Amino acid sequence: MRTIALIAAAAGICALQAPALADASASFDPGRGAQAGNELPPYLQCVPYARQLSGVQIYGDAHTWWDQAAGRYERGNEPRVGAVMAFMPHRSMRLGHVATVSRVIDSRTVLLDHANWSPINGRRGQIERNVKAVDVSPANDWSQVRVWYHPIGDLGTTPWPVHGFIYSEKPNLPQVRLADARSESPASRPSVPQRRASGPDRRVADSGPSRAFLSAFSDIAPARGGMAAGRGAVQAAPQRKALPRRKQAAVRAGSPGDPIAAALARYGS
């Protein structure tokens, strides 16, 4: 018991009179350090969990984080994903609290990942993921928030005072989140490539006439003010390939200026 007390004191983190663990993450084993028998292990505090998720390397009680961050991390009153929301001590929460922003919903709503807030199944030190926090400050500066409280299944009634946000350069939030999957926008979905026509239908799918087709009509002079200058005009191919001798003889047999005879001589069999 003395060893457990020393560990809890060294962690030196926030404590709520009615705190919290919704589920245990892989990095925090609730059975680690527990002694044999029915004795419960020390519950998880908010500080080590916020430090792991945010990447903000600050130690000590939660109420000291805001001052410790000065000169080391950027601070502000705008919520960002991966930032630490630093709570002031208030009422029974004498050591303050820290939580990590997992998602920004709008200018007054965020989702938080934090530990040791709500008592769940009668136990404190619980982890809660993607729970709502709402800015209730008159100036919309996130100086007061109401936070989801599990026992009542709704936002708590207390407006908790907040210093602001400590911004991390390298947050370590989980990459897959149910909330993100539900809010996936059509623009973020992967595009499905268009199926290209193949075989006989490919000729129809391809844009523009073929080189061989243009060659057959390359000798036709454009009409005055006609299609040559208009949209969709038939363009002659850069170079005309010589016709086979058999087809050349057929062209000579027809009228010299007859384009239909030329086309039949080239494509007829």
C-alpha positions as CSV (number, residue, x, y, z in Angstrom):
1,M,0.0,0.0,0.0
2,R,2.9,2.4,0.7
3,T,4.3,1.7,-2.8
4,I,0.9,2.5,-4.4
5,A,0.6,5.7,-2.4
6,L,4.1,6.8,-3.5
7,I,3.2,6.1,-7.2
8,A,0.0,8.2,-7.0
9,A,1.8,11.1,-5.3
10,A,4.6,11.0,-7.9
11,A,2.1,11.2,-10.7
12,G,0.8,14.3,-9.1
13,I,-2.2,14.8,-11.2
14,C,-5.8,16.0,-11.2
15,A,-8.3,14.5,-8.8
16,L,-12.0,15.0,-8.9
17,Q,-14.3,14.2,-6.0
18,A,-16.4,12.2,-8.4
19,P,-14.1,11.2,-11.2
20,A,-13.9,8.4,-13.8
21,L,-12.6,4.8,-16.7
22,A,-14.9,4.1,-19.6
23,D,-12.5,1.7,-21.2
24,A,-8.9,0.9,-20.8
25,S,-6.6,1.8,-23.7
26,A,-3.8,-0.5,-24.8
27,S,-1.2,1.9,-23.3
28,F,-2.8,2.0,-19.9
29,D,-3.2,-1.4,-18.3
30,P,-5.5,-1.0,-15.3
31,G,-4.1,-4.2,-13.8
32,R,-0.5,-3.1,-13.9
33,G,1.0,-2.8,-10.5
34,A,-2.0,-4.5,-8.8
35,Q,-1.2,-6.9,-6.0
36,A,-2.6,-10.4,-5.7
37,G,-6.2,-10.8,-4.4
38,N,-9.2,-8.5,-4.8
39,E,-7.3,-5.2,-4.3
40,L,-8.0,-2.7,-7.0
41,P,-5.1,-1.0,-8.8
42,P,-4.5,2.8,-8.7
43,Y,-6.9,4.6,-11.0
44,L,-5.7,6.5,-14.0
45,Q,-5.2,10.3,-13.6
46,C,-5.9,12.9,-16.3
47,V,-2.3,14.1,-16.7
48,P,-0.5,11.0,-18.0
49,Y,-3.3,10.3,-20.4
50,A,-3.4,13.9,-21.8
51,R,0.4,13.8,-22.0
52,Q,0.4,10.7,-24.1
53,L,-2.4,11.8,-26.5
54,S,-1.3,15.4,-27.0
55,G,2.5,14.9,-27.0
56,V,2.8,17.9,-24.6
57,Q,5.6,17.0,-22.3
58,I,4.6,18.7,-19.1
59,Y,4.6,17.0,-15.7
60,G,3.0,17.9,-12.4
61,D,-0.6,18.7,-11.3
62,A,-3.0,19.7,-14.0
63,H,-3.5,23.2,-12.6
64,T,0.2,23.9,-13.2
65,W,0.2,23.0,-16.9
66,W,-0.9,26.4,-18.2
67,D,1.9,28.3,-16.5
68,Q,4.5,25.6,-17.3
69,A,3.5,25.8,-21.0
70,A,4.5,29.5,-21.2
71,G,7.5,29.9,-23.4
72,R,7.5,26.2,-24.3
73,Y,4.3,25.7,-26.2
74,E,1.9,28.0,-28.1
75,R,-1.2,28.9,-26.1
76,G,-4.5,30.4,-27.0
77,N,-8.3,30.3,-26.8
78,E,-9.1,28.6,-30.1
79,P,-9.7,24.8,-30.0
80,R,-7.6,22.6,-32.3
81,V,-7.3,18.9,-32.7
82,G,-4.6,17.6,-30.4
83,A,-4.6,20.6,-28.2
84,V,-4.8,20.3,-24.4
85,M,-7.7,22.1,-22.7
86,A,-6.4,23.3,-19.3
87,F,-9.0,23.6,-16.6
88,M,-8.6,25.9,-13.6
89,P,-9.2,24.5,-10.1
90,H,-12.8,25.0,-9.2
91,R,-14.9,23.8,-6.3
92,S,-14.1,20.1,-5.6
93,M,-11.7,20.0,-8.5
94,R,-8.8,21.4,-6.5
95,L,-6.0,20.2,-8.7
96,G,-7.5,21.3,-12.0
97,H,-7.9,19.0,-15.0
98,V,-6.5,18.5,-18.5
99,A,-8.2,17.0,-21.6
100,T,-7.2,16.5,-25.2
101,V,-9.3,17.8,-28.1
102,S,-10.1,14.9,-30.4
103,R,-12.4,16.8,-32.8
104,V,-13.7,20.4,-33.4
105,I,-17.4,20.4,-34.2
106,D,-18.0,24.1,-34.4
107,S,-17.0,27.4,-32.8
108,R,-18.7,26.3,-29.5
109,T,-18.5,22.5,-29.5
110,V,-15.6,20.1,-29.3
111,L,-15.1,16.4,-28.5
112,L,-12.6,15.5,-25.8
113,D,-10.5,12.4,-24.9
114,H,-9.7,12.5,-21.1
115,A,-9.4,10.4,-18.0
116,N,-10.6,10.6,-14.4
117,W,-13.7,12.8,-15.0
118,S,-16.9,10.7,-14.8
119,P,-17.4,7.9,-12.4
120,I,-18.4,4.9,-14.5
121,N,-19.8,1.7,-12.9
122,G,-19.0,3.2,-9.5
123,R,-15.3,3.5,-10.3
124,R,-13.1,6.5,-10.8
125,G,-10.0,6.9,-13.1
126,Q,-12.0,5.9,-16.2
127,I,-11.1,6.9,-19.8
128,E,-13.7,8.7,-21.9
129,R,-13.3,9.1,-25.6
130,N,-15.0,11.6,-27.9
131,V,-17.2,13.1,-25.3
132,K,-18.8,16.5,-25.8
133,A,-17.7,19.8,-24.3
134,V,-19.5,23.1,-25.0
135,D,-18.3,26.6,-24.6
136,V,-20.8,28.5,-22.5
137,S,-18.7,31.7,-22.0
138,P,-20.5,35.0,-23.0
139,A,-17.7,36.0,-25.3
140,N,-17.2,32.6,-27.0
141,D,-13.6,32.6,-25.8
142,W,-13.7,29.1,-24.2
143,S,-13.2,30.5,-20.7
144,Q,-16.1,28.4,-19.4
145,V,-17.3,25.0,-20.5
146,R,-19.8,22.3,-19.7
147,V,-18.6,18.8,-20.1
148,W,-20.3,15.4,-20.8
149,Y,-21.0,13.7,-17.5
150,H,-21.6,9.9,-17.7
151,P,-23.8,9.4,-14.6
152,I,-26.6,11.7,-16.0
153,G,-26.0,10.8,-19.7
154,D,-25.8,14.5,-20.7
155,L,-23.7,17.7,-20.3
156,G,-22.9,18.5,-16.7
157,T,-24.6,21.5,-15.2
158,T,-21.4,23.1,-13.9
159,P,-19.7,25.8,-16.0
160,W,-16.0,24.9,-15.5
161,P,-13.5,27.7,-15.8
162,V,-10.7,27.1,-18.4
163,H,-7.3,28.8,-18.9
164,G,-7.3,28.0,-22.6
165,F,-5.6,25.6,-25.0
166,I,-2.0,24.4,-25.1
167,Y,-1.1,23.5,-28.6
168,S,1.0,20.5,-29.4
169,E,3.3,20.1,-32.4
170,K,3.0,16.3,-32.5
171,P,-0.2,15.0,-31.1
172,N,-0.6,11.2,-30.7
173,L,-4.3,10.8,-31.2
174,P,-5.7,7.5,-32.5
175,Q,-6.0,7.6,-36.3
176,V,-9.3,5.8,-36.5
177,R,-12.3,7.4,-34.8
178,L,-16.0,6.5,-35.0
179,A,-17.0,10.1,-34.9
180,D,-14.8,10.9,-37.9
181,A,-16.2,8.0,-39.8
182,R,-19.8,9.2,-39.2
183,S,-19.0,12.7,-40.3
184,E,-17.2,11.7,-43.5
185,S,-18.1,14.2,-46.2
186,P,-18.7,13.2,-49.9
187,A,-15.6,15.3,-50.9
188,S,-13.4,13.2,-48.6
189,R,-14.5,9.8,-50.0
190,P,-12.1,8.2,-52.5
191,S,-13.2,8.8,-56.1
192,V,-14.2,5.7,-58.2
193,P,-12.3,5.7,-61.5
194,Q,-14.5,5.8,-64.6
195,R,-14.6,2.5,-66.5
196,R,-13.2,2.9,-70.0
197,A,-14.9,1.2,-72.9
198,S,-13.0,-1.7,-74.5
199,G,-13.4,-3.7,-77.6
200,P,-15.8,-2.6,-80.3
201,D,-17.4,0.0,-77.9
202,R,-14.1,1.8,-77.3
203,R,-14.3,3.5,-80.7
204,V,-17.5,5.2,-79.5
205,A,-16.1,6.2,-76.1
206,D,-12.9,7.8,-77.6
207,S,-13.3,11.5,-78.5
208,G,-12.7,12.7,-82.0
209,P,-12.6,10.9,-85.4
210,S,-9.8,8.5,-86.2
211,R,-6.8,9.3,-88.3
212,A,-7.8,6.8,-91.0
213,F,-11.3,8.4,-91.2
214,L,-9.8,11.9,-91.6
215,S,-7.4,10.7,-94.2
216,A,-10.2,9.5,-96.4
217,F,-11.7,13.0,-96.6
218,S,-8.5,15.0,-96.6
219,D,-9.0,15.9,-100.3
220,I,-12.4,17.5,-99.8
221,A,-12.1,21.3,-99.9
222,P,-14.0,23.1,-97.2
223,A,-17.1,24.9,-98.2
224,R,-17.1,28.7,-98.1
225,G,-17.8,29.8,-94.6
226,G,-18.6,26.2,-93.8
227,M,-17.6,23.7,-91.2
228,A,-13.9,24.1,-91.5
229,A,-14.0,27.3,-89.4
230,G,-16.9,26.1,-87.2
231,R,-17.1,24.0,-84.1
232,G,-16.8,20.3,-84.8
233,A,-15.1,20.8,-88.2
234,V,-13.4,17.8,-89.8
235,Q,-9.7,18.3,-89.6
236,A,-7.3,16.7,-92.1
237,A,-4.6,14.4,-90.8
238,P,-1.1,15.8,-90.7
239,Q,0.2,13.2,-93.1
240,R,-1.7,10.9,-95.5
241,K,-0.6,7.4,-95.8
242,A,-0.2,5.9,-99.2
243,L,-3.1,3.6,-100.3
244,P,-2.4,0.0,-101.3
245,R,-2.1,-0.5,-105.1
246,R,-5.4,-2.3,-105.3
247,K,-7.3,0.5,-103.7
248,Q,-5.3,3.1,-105.7
249,A,-6.6,1.5,-108.9
250,A,-10.1,1.6,-107.6
251,V,-9.8,5.3,-106.9
252,R,-8.5,5.9,-110.4
253,A,-11.6,4.1,-111.8
254,G,-13.9,6.5,-110.1
255,S,-14.5,10.2,-110.7
256,P,-11.4,12.3,-109.8
257,G,-13.2,14.5,-107.4
258,D,-15.7,12.0,-106.0
259,P,-15.1,11.7,-102.2
260,I,-17.6,8.8,-101.9
261,A,-15.7,6.7,-104.4
262,A,-12.4,7.5,-102.6
263,A,-13.9,6.4,-99.3
264,L,-15.3,3.2,-100.8
265,A,-12.0,2.4,-102.4
266,R,-10.2,2.8,-99.1
267,Y,-12.7,1.0,-96.8
268,G,-14.6,-1.3,-99.1
269,S,-13.6,-5.0,-99.2
